[in-house]
Amino acid sequence: MAKVLICDPVSEDALDVVRKAGHEVVVKTGMDQDTLIGVAPGFEAMVVRSATKVRVPVLDAAKTSLKLVVRGGVGVDSIDVEHAEALGIAVKNTPAASSVAVAELAMGHMLACCRGITGADRTMKEGLWDKKTFSKGLELYNSTLGLIGFGRIAKEVAKRADAFGMNVVFYDPYAGETHSVPGRKTDLDSLCRQADFISLHVPHNNETNHILDAGKFGLMKKGVVIVNCGRGGTIDEDALLAAIEEGRVHAAALDVFETEPLTGAESPLIGNTKVVASPHMGAGTAGATDRIGAEVADIIVDFFK
């Protein structure tokens, strides 16, 4: 029997599967790093999602007992993976479970930017009928979508973009040409020059930090739309705000930020009317939550068999 610490919300059905397999489940969400350091020792497995970070001090505190860290979601950049593996702690994630949910949010954000949906809704609630302002929208049809990163989520976005009649190009040094999914491979500078819409789907690391910076914004068409439902830190947010203010970027939709949590009161970027912002909710659907939970449960049960 393993003792399993649930640090972020997981579906109750999934927890029941783990319990029925004979494991002890302790749910303790909302912990800061200091609290987690004190709680983690004695647990054999730890489950996190986006909120909880498993850094070196946490791993060192729990190293005598901890055998497995499961990230319910796509990336593992919230976990110090190399240090965990050096301590003999396995790190696993659920890359397929939330792909559709995040892809759908990215498409929704594109549409919101095209048609000014959030602004139109806001002015209607303020008692205005400002049809003139919101009658100059963009269309997805016959435009070019540039995908930075071409993993599971980006491929789901490509499928949906193809259904809207978009032409898809992608930059990913680790992906080859594809025939089963719409998309033509190109280099990053070419993507920036030709895309009408750019959507990011890469992890945040040394290679991708500020992959879109002032130089890259300078290459883009006037009126480009930027969408990031991937990871904060991959866009230089100061450079993005400057590109919006100078009219280079028509609109941006962001679900992730360099600093989280973050509000419009703290950030001039979020406060800008040309930015559609959401609070890192890409995997936040009932279907994705259930799939993530089921996959997390399977990983734990299989690992400790």
VOBA-1610 file (N, C-alpha, C; in pm, whole numbers, padded with zeros to 5 digits, always signed):
BEGIN
Met+00084-00120+00000Met+00000+00000+00000Met+00088+00125+00000Ala+00052+00221-00083Ala+00125+00347-00088Ala+00041+00458-00027Lys+00110+00555+00028Lys+00044+00673+00082Lys+00055+00783-00024Val-00060+00833-00071Val-00065+00924-00186Val-00115+01061-00142Leu-00037+01165-00173Leu-00073+01303-00139Leu-00130+01373-00263Ile-00253+01419-00254Ile-00318+01491-00363Ile-00306+01640-00333Cys-00223+01709-00411Cys-00193+01850-00385Cys-00285+01946-00460Asp-00342+01902-00570Asp-00434+01984-00649Asp-00558+01900-00680Pro-00671+01965-00710Pro-00796+01889-00727Pro-00789+01781-00835Val-00839+01664-00802Val-00851+01550-00893Val-00992+01493-00873Ser-01051+01440-00978Ser-01189+01391-00968Ser-01202+01284-00860Glu-01315+01288-00790Glu-01339+01194-00680Glu-01345+01050-00731Asp-01397+01032-00852Asp-01401+00896-00908Asp-01260+00838-00921Ala-01165+00923-00961Ala-01027+00877-00975Ala-00967+00841-00840Leu-00997+00921-00739Leu-00946+00892-00605Leu-01003+00762-00551Asp-01128+00735-00586Asp-01190+00609-00543Asp-01119+00488-00605Val-01076+00502-00732Val-01003+00394-00797Val-00873+00366-00723Val-00803+00473-00683Val-00677+00456-00610Val-00703+00392-00474Arg-00808+00437-00407Arg-00840+00379-00275Arg-00876+00231-00288Lys-00956+00198-00388Lys-00999+00059-00406Lys-00881-00033-00439Ala-00773+00025-00491Ala-00653-00054-00519Ala-00570-00076-00391Gly-00619-00021-00280Gly-00554-00046-00151Gly-00463+00063-00102His-00463+00179-00168His-00373+00286-00130His-00443+00389-00042Glu-00366+00452+00044Glu-00420+00558+00129Glu-00409+00691+00055Val-00519+00763+00048Val-00523+00891-00024Val-00547+01004+00075Val-00458+01102+00073Val-00472+01221+00157Val-00484+01343+00064Val-00595+01414+00075Val-00618+01532-00007Val-00586+01656+00075Lys-00490+01733+00027Lys-00451+01858+00095Lys-00411+01959-00011Thr-00507+02037-00056Thr-00483+02130-00167Thr-00455+02270-00114Gly-00403+02354-00203Gly-00380+02494-00169Gly-00257+02520-00083Met-00164+02428-00077Met-00045+02446+00005Met+00058+02535-00064Asp+00124+02622+00014Asp+00240+02693-00039Asp+00362+02603-00025Gln+00477+02648-00075Gln+00596+02564-00076Gln+00642+02524+00064Asp+00638+02616+00157Asp+00682+02585+00292Asp+00593+02478+00356Thr+00462+02491+00334Thr+00370+02392+00390Thr+00392+02256+00325Leu+00412+02257+00193Leu+00434+02132+00121Leu+00562+02063+00168Ile+00665+02140+00193Ile+00791+02082+00242Ile+00768+02010+00375Gly+00682+02066+00458Gly+00653+02003+00586Gly+00562+01882+00577Val+00473+01882+00475Val+00373+01775+00463Val+00425+01656+00384Ala+00507+01679+00282Ala+00545+01575+00185Ala+00618+01454+00243Pro+00707+01469+00342Pro+00777+01350+00393Pro+00679+01244+00443Gly+00709+01119+00408Gly+00624+01008+00447Gly+00530+00960+00339Phe+00516+01038+00233Phe+00430+00997+00121Phe+00514+00929+00013Glu+00457+00823-00046Glu+00524+00752-00156Glu+00490+00812-00292Ala+00376+00880-00303Ala+00334+00938-00431Ala+00273+01075-00406Met+00289+01162-00504Met+00235+01297-00496Met+00170+01330-00630Val+00051+01388-00625Val-00022+01426-00747Val-00039+01578-00748Val+00003+01642-00858Val-00011+01786-00873Val-00074+01816-01008Arg-00127+01937-01020Arg-00172+01986-01150Arg-00096+02115-01180Ser-00166+02226-01204Ser-00094+02349-01241Ser-00048+02430-01120Ala-00124+02426-01013Ala-00099+02518-00902Ala+00026+02482-00823Thr+00046+02356-00792Thr+00154+02315-00703Thr+00284+02292-00779Lys+00393+02350-00729Lys+00525+02333-00788Lys+00606+02237-00701Val+00670+02141-00766Val+00752+02044-00692Val+00898+02075-00722Arg+00954+02163-00639Arg+01090+02209-00659Arg+01188+02130-00573Val+01316+02160-00588Val+01423+02085-00521Val+01400+02073-00370Pro+01366+02180-00298Pro+01347+02166-00153Pro+01237+02066-00117Val+01131+02060-00195Val+01023+01965-00170Val+01073+01822-00192Leu+01143+01802-00302Leu+01195+01670-00334Leu+01296+01623-00228Asp+01382+01714-00185Asp+01481+01677-00083Asp+01414+01641+00049Ala+01308+01714+00081Ala+01239+01688+00208Ala+01172+01551+00209Ala+01126+01506+00090Ala+01049+01382+00082Ala+01127+01265+00026Lys+01257+01281+00003Lys+01334+01183-00075Lys+01343+01045-00012Thr+01329+01036+00118Thr+01340+00903+00180Thr+01217+00817+00158Ser+01104+00879+00124Ser+00981+00802+00102Ser+00926+00813-00039Leu+00944+00929-00102Leu+00877+00958-00229Leu+00933+00874-00343Lys+00843+00809-00416Lys+00883+00726-00530Lys+00825+00776-00663Leu+00716+00855-00656Leu+00645+00893-00778Leu+00581+01030-00762Val+00600+01114-00865Val+00526+01240-00876Val+00448+01236-01006Val+00318+01257-00998Val+00233+01257-01116Val+00180+01397-01139Arg+00202+01448-01258Arg+00147+01578-01298Arg+00024+01554-01383Gly-00091+01592-01332Gly-00215+01579-01408Gly-00224+01689-01512Gly-00171+01665-01630Gly-00167+01765-01735Gly-00058+01734-01835Val-00030+01830-01922Val+00058+01804-02036Val+00205+01818-01999Gly+00245+01932-01945Gly+00387+01956-01921Gly+00431+01912-01782Val+00562+01908-01762Val+00618+01876-01630Val+00714+01986-01586Asp+00700+02107-01644Asp+00791+02215-01608Asp+00766+02270-01469Ser+00659+02228-01403Ser+00634+02267-01264Ser+00707+02175-01166Ile+00780+02077-01220Ile+00853+01979-01139Ile+01001+01984-01178Asp+01089+01982-01081Asp+01233+01973-01111Asp+01266+01827-01144Val+01243+01793-01272Val+01247+01653-01315Val+01386+01592-01298Glu+01489+01663-01339Glu+01625+01606-01332Glu+01663+01573-01188His+01629+01661-01096His+01661+01637-00956His+01581+01518-00903Ala+01454+01511-00942Ala+01371+01398-00899Ala+01430+01266-00947Glu+01465+01261-01074Glu+01519+01136-01129Glu+01654+01101-01068Ala+01734+01203-01033Ala+01862+01178-00966Ala+01841+01116-00828Leu+01727+01145-00767Leu+01693+01088-00637Leu+01620+00954-00649Gly+01598+00910-00774Gly+01527+00785-00796Gly+01376+00799-00789Ile+01327+00921-00805Ile+01184+00948-00801Ile+01132+00958-00945Ala+01034+00876-00980Ala+00977+00879-01115Ala+00884+00999-01130Val+00884+01058-01250Val+00794+01169-01281Val+00712+01130-01404Lys+00581+01136-01391Lys+00493+01101-01502Lys+00386+01208-01518Asn+00328+01215-01638Asn+00222+01311-01662Asn+00112+01247-01746Thr+00012+01328-01784Thr-00103+01276-01860Thr-00118+01358-01987Pro-00028+01343-02083Pro-00022+01436-02197Pro-00142+01435-02289Ala-00212+01324-02297Ala-00323+01317-02394Ala-00456+01362-02336Ala-00470+01358-02204Ala-00601+01373-02142Ala-00666+01509-02165Ser-00585+01616-02167Ser-00643+01750-02176Ser-00621+01817-02312Ser-00571+01744-02410Ser-00534+01806-02538Ser-00652+01872-02608Val-00764+01804-02612Val-00883+01858-02681Val-00933+01984-02610Ala-00938+01981-02478Ala-00987+02096-02402Ala-00902+02220-02430Val-00770+02205-02428Val-00681+02320-02451Val-00693+02367-02596Ala-00703+02273-02690Ala-00716+02310-02831Ala-00844+02388-02855Glu-00952+02346-02792Glu-01079+02417-02809Glu-01072+02558-02750Leu-01004+02572-02636Leu-00989+02706-02579Leu-00908+02795-02673Ala-00802+02741-02732Ala-00722+02820-02826Ala-00806+02868-02944Met-00890+02781-02997Met-00978+02821-03107Met-01080+02926-03060Gly-01133+02907-02939Gly-01226+03005-02885Gly-01161+03141-02868His-01037+03142-02823His-00965+03268-02807His-00940+03334-02943Met-00910+03254-03043Met-00892+03312-03177Met-01018+03382-03223Leu-01131+03316-03207Leu-01259+03374-03249Leu-01292+03500-03169Ala-01263+03497-03039Ala-01287+03614-02956Ala-01207+03734-03005Cys-01081+03709-03044Cys-00997+03816-03097Cys-01048+03866-03232Cys-01093+03775-03315Cys-01140+03811-03449Cys-01261+03903-03445Arg-01354+03870-03357Arg-01483+03939-03358Arg-01506+04032-03239Gly-01405+04049-03155Gly-01421+04139-03041Gly-01533+04098-02948Ile-01550+03968-02929Ile-01666+03917-02856Ile-01670+03968-02712Thr-01555+03966-02644Thr-01556+04008-02505Thr-01586+04157-02492Gly-01532+04237-02583Gly-01560+04380-02581Gly-01705+04410-02615Ala-01759+04340-02714Ala-01899+04361-02750Ala-01992+04325-02634Asp-01961+04216-02567Asp-02041+04176-02451Asp-02032+04280-02340Arg-01911+04330-02316Arg-01891+04428-02209Arg-01970+04556-02237Thr-01966+04606-02361Thr-02037+04730-02393Thr-02188+04710-02389Met-02235+04592-02432Met-02378+04563-02422Met-02424+04568-02276Lys-02345+04512-02187Lys-02380+04512-02044Lys-02376+04653-01986Glu-02297+04741-02049Glu-02291+04880-02006Glu-02404+04965-02065Gly-02493+04900-02141Gly-02608+04970-02196Gly-02586+05032-02332Leu-02478+04993-02400Leu-02446+05050-02531Leu-02483+04953-02644Trp-02507+05009-02762Trp-02530+04930-02884Trp-02427+04979-02986Asp-02303+04932-02971Asp-02190+04985-03047Asp-02160+04895-03167Lys-02257+04880-03252Lys-02241+04790-03366Lys-02128+04834-03459Lys-02110+04963-03477Lys-02009+05014-03570Lys-01868+04966-03531Thr-01836+04975-03402Thr-01703+04935-03356Thr-01676+04788-03383Phe-01778+04705-03366Phe-01759+04560-03373Phe-01802+04501-03508Ser-01810+04585-03610Ser-01845+04537-03744Ser-01724+04537-03837Lys-01605+04535-03778Lys-01481+04536-03857Lys-01393+04419-03815Gly-01455+04305-03797Gly-01383+04189-03748Gly-01300+04119-03854Leu-01225+04022-03808Leu-01143+03937-03895Leu-01211+03802-03914Glu-01171+03731-04020Glu-01219+03595-04043Glu-01102+03497-04031Leu-01134+03379-03979Leu-01035+03272-03981Leu-01020+03214-04121Tyr-01128+03212-04195Tyr-01130+03152-04329Tyr-01022+03211-04420Asn-00947+03122-04484Asn-00845+03158-04583Asn-00728+03238-04524Ser-00714+03234-04393Ser-00600+03298-04329Ser-00493+03192-04301Thr-00377+03237-04254Thr-00268+03144-04221Thr-00248+03140-04071Leu-00252+03020-04017Leu-00226+02997-03875Leu-00086+02941-03858Gly-00005+03009-03777Gly+00128+02959-03746Gly+00130+02899-03607Leu+00165+02773-03597Leu+00171+02703-03469Leu+00316+02690-03427Ile+00348+02744-03310Ile+00483+02729-03254Ile+00478+02611-03158Gly+00543+02502-03198Gly+00527+02374-03132Gly+00424+02292-03208Phe+00451+02162-03221Phe+00358+02079-03297Phe+00343+01943-03229Gly+00311+01950-03100Gly+00282+01830-03024Gly+00135+01797-03027Arg+00089+01723-02927Arg-00049+01675-02926Arg-00152+01788-02936Ile-00136+01891-02853Ile-00235+01998-02851Ile-00233+02075-02982Ala-00115+02110-03029Ala-00105+02185-03154Ala-00168+02108-03270Lys-00152+01978-03271Lys-00212+01898-03378Lys-00364+01900-03369Glu-00417+01902-03247Glu-00563+01914-03232Glu-00610+02051-03280Val-00531+02156-03253Val-00564+02289-03304Val-00561+02289-03457Ala-00460+02223-03515Ala-00446+02219-03661Ala-00569+02155-03726Lys-00619+02048-03667Lys-00738+01982-03721Lys-00857+02077-03722Arg-00875+02150-03614Arg-00988+02242-03605Arg-00970+02363-03695Ala-00847+02410-03705Ala-00819+02523-03794Ala-00847+02485-03940Asp-00811+02363-03977Asp-00839+02315-04112Asp-00988+02315-04141Ala-01068+02280-04041Ala-01214+02280-04059Ala-01268+02421-04080Phe-01197+02522-04028Phe-01237+02662-04048Phe-01184+02718-04180Gly-01110+02637-04254Gly-01055+02683-04382Gly-00926+02761-04368Met-00853+02739-04258Met-00725+02806-04239Met-00612+02726-04300Asn-00508+02793-04343Asn-00385+02729-04389Asn-00290+02720-04269Val-00238+02602-04242Val-00159+02580-04121Val-00012+02560-04154Val+00073+02638-04088Val+00217+02615-04091Val+00264+02598-03947Phe+00375+02529-03927Phe+00421+02510-03790Phe+00573+02515-03782Tyr+00620+02555-03665Tyr+00763+02551-03633Tyr+00782+02459-03514Asp+00862+02356-03533Asp+00896+02266-03424Asp+01021+02188-03466Pro+01136+02219-03408Pro+01259+02151-03450Pro+01260+02002-03418Tyr+01165+01957-03336Tyr+01162+01816-03296Tyr+01052+01738-03368Ala+00980+01803-03457Ala+00871+01736-03530Ala+00905+01732-03678Gly+00868+01623-03742Gly+00891+01610-03885Gly+00769+01656-03964Glu+00778+01647-04095Glu+00662+01676-04180Glu+00551+01578-04146Thr+00428+01624-04163Thr+00314+01542-04127Thr+00221+01525-04247His+00159+01408-04255His+00061+01382-04361His-00077+01351-04303Ser-00080+01308-04178Ser-00206+01273-04115Ser-00277+01393-04053Val-00202+01501-04027Val-00258+01622-03967Val-00223+01740-04057Pro-00317+01833-04081Pro-00286+01949-04165Pro-00171+02029-04107Gly-00081+02073-04194Gly+00030+02155-04148Gly+00154+02138-04231Arg+00221+02251-04259Arg+00346+02249-04335Arg+00456+02305-04247Lys+00568+02233-04236Lys+00677+02275-04149Lys+00753+02392-04210Thr+00795+02486-04123Thr+00874+02600-04168Thr+00966+02644-04054Asp+01049+02742-04079Asp+01133+02796-03972Asp+01058+02908-03900Leu+01108+02947-03784Leu+01035+03041-03699Leu+01023+03178-03762Asp+01129+03229-03824Asp+01122+03362-03886Asp+01020+03363-03999Ser+01019+03257-04082Ser+00921+03250-04191Ser+00780+03244-04138Leu+00761+03167-04031Leu+00628+03159-03970Leu+00582+03297-03925Cys+00672+03372-03859Cys+00636+03504-03810Cys+00599+03598-03925Arg+00667+03584-04036Arg+00642+03674-04149Arg+00510+03644-04220Gln+00469+03517-04225Gln+00354+03483-04308Gln+00224+03460-04232Ala+00230+03439-04101Ala+00110+03401-04028Ala+00020+03521-03998Asp-00110+03500-04012Asp-00211+03597-03968Asp-00248+03574-03822Phe-00235+03449-03779Phe-00260+03409-03641Phe-00141+03325-03596Ile-00096+03347-03474Ile+00013+03268-03418Ile-00032+03213-03283Ser-00020+03081-03267Ser-00062+03016-03143Ser+00055+02934-03089Leu+00085+02953-02961Leu+00202+02888-02900Leu+00162+02762-02823His+00239+02656-02845His+00213+02527-02778His+00345+02458-02746Val+00428+02528-02669Val+00559+02476-02630Val+00574+02485-02479Pro+00658+02399-02421Pro+00690+02412-02279Pro+00775+02536-02256His+00784+02581-02132His+00871+02693-02101His+01003+02639-02047Asn+01110+02664-02120Asn+01244+02624-02077Asn+01344+02723-02135Asn+01472+02693-02119Asn+01574+02786-02168Asn+01565+02809-02319Glu+01523+02707-02390Glu+01514+02716-02536Glu+01397+02801-02582Thr+01287+02798-02505Thr+01165+02865-02548Thr+01137+02994-02472Asn+01219+03028-02374Asn+01196+03151-02299Asn+01197+03271-02394His+01085+03348-02393His+01070+03464-02481His+01099+03428-02627Ile+01045+03313-02669Ile+01063+03273-02809Ile+01000+03376-02902Leu+00898+03445-02853Leu+00846+03562-02922Leu+00891+03685-02845Asp+00986+03756-02901Asp+01040+03877-02839Asp+01021+03994-02935Ala+01079+04108-02902Ala+01061+04228-02985Ala+01106+04204-03129Gly+01215+04130-03146Gly+01264+04101-03281Gly+01165+04022-03363Lys+01106+03921-03301Lys+01009+03838-03372Lys+00881+03917-03403Phe+00837+04001-03308Phe+00719+04084-03336Phe+00746+04178-03453Gly+00871+04223-03464Gly+00906+04312-03575Gly+00897+04246-03711Leu+00904+04113-03716Leu+00892+04040-03843Leu+00747+04020-03887Met+00655+04032-03794Met+00516+03991-03820Met+00440+04091-03906Lys+00337+04039-03973Lys+00244+04123-04047Lys+00174+04220-03952Lys+00139+04337-04002Lys+00056+04426-03923Lys-00084+04365-03913Gly-00135+04357-03792Gly-00269+04301-03772Gly-00270+04156-03730Val-00155+04101-03695Val-00147+03961-03653Val-00221+03943-03519Val-00271+03822-03497Val-00335+03786-03371Val-00248+03683-03301Ile-00221+03704-03172Ile-00136+03616-03092Ile-00221+03542-02989Val-00203+03410-02981Val-00276+03329-02883Val-00175+03244-02806Asn-00186+03243-02674Asn-00099+03156-02594Asn-00182+03083-02489Cys-00207+02956-02516Cys-00272+02867-02419Cys-00174+02758-02378Gly-00046+02787-02392Gly+00058+02688-02362Gly+00122+02712-02228Arg+00229+02792-02224Arg+00302+02821-02102Arg+00342+02968-02097Gly+00331+03028-01979Gly+00380+03162-01958Gly+00531+03164-01969Gly+00585+03281-02006Gly+00729+03295-02021Gly+00777+03272-02162Thr+00693+03216-02248Thr+00733+03193-02387Thr+00715+03320-02471Ile+00642+03417-02420Ile+00626+03547-02485Ile+00687+03654-02394Asp+00764+03744-02452Asp+00809+03863-02380Asp+00688+03955-02369Glu+00629+03961-02251Glu+00503+04033-02235Glu+00517+04183-02256Asp+00631+04240-02221Asp+00653+04383-02246Asp+00658+04410-02396Ala+00724+04320-02469Ala+00733+04336-02615Ala+00596+04318-02680Leu+00516+04225-02627Leu+00381+04206-02681Leu+00297+04330-02659Leu+00302+04387-02539Leu+00223+04507-02512Leu+00266+04621-02604Ala+00396+04636-02627Ala+00445+04741-02717Ala+00394+04718-02860Ala+00393+04591-02902Ala+00346+04558-03038Ala+00196+04584-03052Ile+00121+04564-02946Ile-00023+04595-02948Ile-00043+04746-02956Glu+00030+04819-02874Glu+00012+04964-02868Glu+00053+05034-02997Glu+00150+04975-03068Glu+00192+05037-03195Glu+00110+04988-03314Gly+00017+04894-03290Gly-00072+04847-03396Gly-00020+04729-03475Arg+00096+04679-03440Arg+00151+04561-03509Arg+00063+04439-03480Val+00024+04423-03355Val-00062+04312-03314Val-00205+04363-03301His-00296+04301-03376His-00438+04340-03373His-00501+04308-03238Ala-00471+04190-03187Ala-00527+04147-03059Ala-00446+04027-03010Ala-00455+04001-02881Ala-00388+03885-02822Ala-00482+03819-02723Ala-00472+03686-02714Ala-00550+03609-02619Ala-00455+03524-02538Leu-00458+03540-02407Leu-00360+03475-02320Leu-00431+03399-02209Asp-00396+03272-02196Asp-00444+03192-02085Asp-00335+03168-01982Val-00211+03203-02018Val-00095+03178-01932Val-00006+03301-01929Phe+00066+03318-01819Phe+00143+03440-01797Phe+00275+03408-01728Glu+00369+03501-01739Glu+00499+03481-01675Glu+00485+03470-01523Thr+00396+03548-01466Thr+00367+03543-01323Thr+00221+03504-01305Glu+00196+03401-01228Glu+00060+03358-01200Glu+00045+03332-01051Pro-00071+03366-00993Pro-00186+03433-01053Pro-00159+03581-01080Leu-00240+03638-01168Leu-00221+03775-01212Leu-00356+03833-01249Thr-00376+03963-01223Thr-00502+04026-01260Thr-00475+04153-01340Gly-00580+04208-01397Gly-00568+04332-01472Gly-00526+04449-01387Ala-00556+04443-01257Ala-00513+04550-01167Ala-00362+04553-01153Glu-00297+04438-01174Glu-00152+04427-01160Glu-00079+04441-01292Ser-00146+04415-01403Ser-00079+04404-01532Ser-00142+04494-01637Pro-00066+04587-01693Pro-00120+04669-01802Pro-00152+04587-01926Leu-00086+04471-01942Leu-00115+04385-02056Leu-00257+04329-02045Ile-00290+04272-01930Ile-00424+04218-01911Ile-00528+04329-01917Gly-00492+04446-01867Gly-00587+04557-01867Gly-00613+04617-02003Asn-00530+04584-02103Asn-00547+04639-02237Asn-00673+04582-02302Thr-00752+04667-02366Thr-00879+04623-02424Thr-00861+04531-02545Lys-00740+04526-02601Lys-00714+04437-02713Lys-00662+04300-02670Val-00663+04276-02540Val-00618+04148-02486Val-00736+04074-02425Val-00756+03950-02468Val-00852+03859-02407Val-00774+03773-02309Ala-00810+03779-02182Ala-00734+03707-02081Ala-00821+03606-02009Ser-00760+03492-01975Ser-00828+03390-01895Ser-00728+03332-01796Pro-00776+03278-01682Pro-00687+03242-01570Pro-00632+03100-01576His-00551+03069-01680His-00487+02938-01694His-00591+02826-01677Met-00691+02829-01764Met-00804+02736-01750Met-00813+02639-01867Gly-00701+02622-01940Gly-00705+02542-02063Gly-00760+02403-02046Ala-00724+02336-01937Ala-00772+02198-01915Ala-00899+02194-01831Gly-00959+02311-01808Gly-01070+02320-01714Gly-01206+02286-01773Thr-01221+02166-01822Thr-01353+02117-01863Thr-01384+01990-01785Ala-01512+01960-01775Ala-01551+01839-01703Ala-01491+01715-01768Gly-01494+01713-01902Gly-01440+01597-01974Gly-01291+01580-01951Ala-01216+01691-01959Ala-01071+01683-01939Ala-01039+01644-01795Thr-01112+01699-01700Thr-01088+01666-01560Thr-01109+01517-01535Asp-01214+01463-01593Asp-01240+01319-01577Asp-01131+01235-01641Arg-01088+01275-01762Arg-00984+01198-01832Arg-00851+01208-01758Ile-00818+01328-01709Ile-00694+01345-01634Ile-00697+01259-01509Gly-00808+01264-01436Gly-00820+01185-01314Gly-00806+01037-01340Ala-00872+00989-01445Ala-00865+00847-01477Ala-00722+00806-01512Glu-00652+00891-01587Glu-00514+00857-01625Glu-00420+00863-01505Val-00441+00962-01416Val-00362+00971-01293Val-00380+00845-01210Ala-00506+00802-01195Ala-00534+00682-01116Ala-00466+00559-01176Asp-00474+00546-01307Asp-00410+00431-01374Asp-00259+00431-01352Ile-00198+00549-01360Ile-00053+00559-01341Ile-00014+00514-01201Ile-00087+00561-01101Ile-00055+00527-00962Ile-00075+00378-00937Val-00188+00325-00981Val-00218+00183-00957Val-00115+00094-01026Asp-00084+00126-01153Asp+00013+00044-01227Asp+00153+00055-01166Phe+00190+00173-01122Phe+00325+00194-01070Phe+00349+00111-00944Phe+00249+00101-00858Phe+00269+00034-00730Phe+00221-00113-00730Lys+00190-00166-00847Lys+00152-00307-00853Lys+00272-00394-00817
//
